[in-house]
Amino acid sequence: MMIYCIMLVFTLTMVGLAVYAGTLYVIKGRLSSAVDAAALAAGRSVNLGATVCAAQTAATSTATQYFNANSPAASWAPAPPP
């Protein structure tokens, strides 16, 4: 009976780690997509400014807008405990 209790603890730990690792991979994919979209949008908006400073400002603001649109703040936070 004791061996089953030890195996149960080990199995539940491994299942928990697998779920946690899966969640991390999903978050990594979402973050990668959001960063890619922001970089592409910033690249497109570089030619909107008449000067280098204006172009940099336009690219930065556009990248920030695209990143925020593609990555809701709640998607990075872990689920609250029940």
C-alpha positions as CSV (number, residue, x, y, z in Angstrom):
1,M,0.0,0.0,0.0
2,M,2.9,2.4,0.8
3,I,4.4,2.0,-2.7
4,Y,1.0,3.1,-4.2
5,C,1.0,6.3,-2.1
6,I,4.5,7.1,-3.2
7,M,3.7,6.4,-6.9
8,L,0.5,8.5,-6.6
9,V,2.5,11.5,-5.3
10,F,5.1,11.1,-8.1
11,T,2.4,10.7,-10.8
12,L,0.4,13.7,-9.6
13,T,3.6,15.8,-9.6
14,M,4.5,14.8,-13.1
15,V,0.9,15.6,-14.3
16,G,1.1,19.0,-12.7
17,L,4.5,19.7,-14.3
18,A,3.2,18.6,-17.7
19,V,0.2,20.9,-17.5
20,Y,2.4,23.8,-16.3
21,A,4.8,23.2,-19.2
22,G,2.0,23.1,-21.7
23,T,0.7,26.4,-20.4
24,L,4.2,27.9,-20.7
25,Y,4.4,26.8,-24.4
26,V,1.0,28.4,-25.1
27,I,2.1,31.7,-23.5
28,K,5.4,31.6,-25.4
29,G,3.5,31.2,-28.7
30,R,1.1,34.0,-27.9
31,L,4.0,36.3,-27.0
32,S,6.0,35.4,-30.1
33,S,3.0,36.2,-32.3
34,A,2.4,39.5,-30.6
35,V,6.0,40.5,-30.9
36,D,6.1,39.5,-34.6
37,A,3.0,41.5,-35.3
38,A,4.5,44.5,-33.5
39,A,7.7,44.3,-35.4
40,L,6.0,44.1,-38.8
41,A,3.8,47.0,-37.9
42,A,6.7,49.1,-36.8
43,G,8.6,48.3,-40.0
44,R,5.6,49.4,-42.1
45,S,5.2,52.7,-40.1
46,V,8.8,53.8,-40.3
47,N,8.2,55.6,-43.6
48,L,5.3,57.7,-42.1
49,G,7.7,60.3,-40.5
50,A,9.3,63.2,-42.3
51,T,12.3,63.2,-40.1
52,V,14.2,60.4,-38.3
53,C,12.8,61.4,-34.9
54,A,9.2,61.4,-36.3
55,A,9.7,58.0,-38.0
56,Q,11.1,56.5,-34.8
57,T,8.2,57.9,-32.8
58,A,5.6,56.6,-35.3
59,A,7.3,53.1,-35.3
60,T,7.4,52.9,-31.5
61,S,3.8,54.0,-31.0
62,T,2.6,51.7,-33.8
63,A,4.6,48.7,-32.4
64,T,3.2,49.4,-28.9
65,Q,-0.4,49.6,-30.2
66,Y,0.0,46.3,-32.2
67,F,1.6,44.5,-29.3
68,N,-1.1,45.6,-26.8
69,A,-3.8,44.6,-29.3
70,N,-2.4,41.1,-29.9
71,S,-1.6,40.4,-26.3
72,P,-4.3,40.9,-23.7
73,A,-2.9,41.5,-20.3
74,A,-4.8,38.6,-18.8
75,S,-3.2,36.1,-21.1
76,W,0.2,36.3,-19.3
77,A,-1.1,36.1,-15.8
78,P,-1.5,32.6,-14.2
79,A,-5.0,31.5,-13.2
80,P,-6.0,32.7,-9.7
81,P,-6.3,29.9,-7.1
82,P,-9.8,28.6,-6.5
